[in-house]
Every structure is written in C-alpha cells, then in structure tokens.
Amino acid sequence: PMLFTAALHTYLRVDDVTRCVLHGLDGREYEDAADGGCYRTQQGGLRVAGEVDRVFADAPESLVLQRSALRLAQGANQDLRIAQGGFADTVVWCPGPDIAAAFPDMPAADWRHMLCVEAAAAAQPVTVLAGGHWQGWQKLQLR
C-alpha cells in the first residue's frame, strides 16, 4: 500500500480578504495551526482578519465564498461555489501581514488580496492498495 497526504493549493484573488466570508463550515471542528495546533469549532461564516491556517477534517463537499469578496468582471454578482471530491478535508490559509512581510516574492500588503481554500487529504493519510487507484478533484464555479 501507498500512504500520502496532499492538498490542491487553490489561491484565490480577492479584493479584500478581510471582507471575505466563507460559508459552509459553521459548527465544524478545525485544527488551528496559526495558534499552536489548538482545536476549535467554527462559529458562523469564516472571516479573515489576519493569519489563518486551519485544517477542517471531514469537511463538507461544497463551500461558498460570498460574491462581494471576489475580484470579478464589472457587473458580475455571483458567489463562488467551491466543490471537492476524493479529498476528505479542507484547508483555509491566508498568511496575514507578519508572514507575508517575510516572503521575498510577495509585497507585504498583498496578503489582503489572497485566500487559499484547498481540497486536502491532511488530517489522515490516504491509503491506496497495490493495484488500486485514487482520484481527487476541486471545482470552482460562479453561481
């Protein structure tokens, strides 16, 4: 058997991450890597005010990022549906101002313009038996 972990690093360009609300994780437990690996429960929509690094194990197959946060063509007013299959978890990441300032290839203020919503196999490794196969996917769709 082969064991592995994986994540699709889906970096989304947003107007202002502090205005983002990611819906679909209310009531879900997550491991907070930005706070020493503590476990917490998400209350309401996920909002970003600084560094966020959360692993939601056994995440729902579909999330929605509210339309006001997206950098879309003028006149567009659609939410972004983020669906996944094959992956059991979701990672939500934003570096926040302190970590972004340390990146040599990212202007310090640009943390406000990105949000990662990753389909992931992070909490538990995936096991593929000899001769077997595994498939994972993520679909982003304006709705």
Beta strands, then each sheet from edge to edge (+ up, - down):
strand 1: 2-7
strand 2: 11-13
strand 3: 21-23
strand 4: 29-32
strand 5: 38-41
strand 6: 46-47
strand 7: 52-56
strand 8: 62-65
strand 9: 80-85
strand 10: 89-94
strand 11: 114-128
strand 12: 137-142
sheet 1: 1+ 11- 2+
sheet 2: 1+ 11- 10+ 7- 4+ 5-
sheet 3: 6+ 3- 8+ 9- 12+
end
